[in-house]
Amino acid sequence: MDLSARQKDILKFIGQFVEENGYPPTIREIGRAANISSTSVVNYNLNILQAKGYIQRNREISRGVRLLDKNMERQGIRAGASIVWVPVLGRIVAGEPVPVPDENFSPLNVEESIALTRDIVQEEGSIYALQVKGDSMIDALIHDGDIVIMKRQTEIKNGDLVAAWLKAEKETTLKRFYWESKSRVRLQPANPALDPIYVHPSNLEIQGKVIAVVRQL
């Protein structure tokens, strides 16, 4: 199925944007690039691109457009070089602990993902993303709505920013990790208005370390 010139331009812009920035553009950014003032017109064209198999969309996040390889080469459009698709597994409240999905996930079964370039995600291994809700890490330049890119690992050092699973509470929290003694770990927020969380090591499981932050503008 043929695309209009405008739809081809939108696809090319999305591919170039992802390659240059490491994440997809917003609808308003697409509109500005395509000289479209109405977001409904942008949505109309994105719906056509999705129906024809060129993109996937997640309407619940601002950068929820994902290019698909299908039919891209026929249109002469690059989807972006060295792109890594990172599954977004849910939200993590930076102010208070909340549950996160079970670690035995399969990225193939995760509908929501974001595209990042390899220069942003240089780490190998199990990589996933969580959307931050709350303001306890604002002094670490992590704000409400940002996406934190996590590497699942258990070996960490003092000062690392981690997703910490509290076993007894069956909750997780995003904090900086510090050993205080053999019997106590401090999970430190990056907000002077909030108190740290103290926990016994036996009640703690490190689910991942933050390796990058994607700012939601």
Summary of the structure (lengths in Angstrom):
residues: 217
radius of gyration: 19.6
end to end distance: 34.5
largest distance: 65.2
contacts: 657
relative contact order: 0.14
helix: 23%
strand: 33%
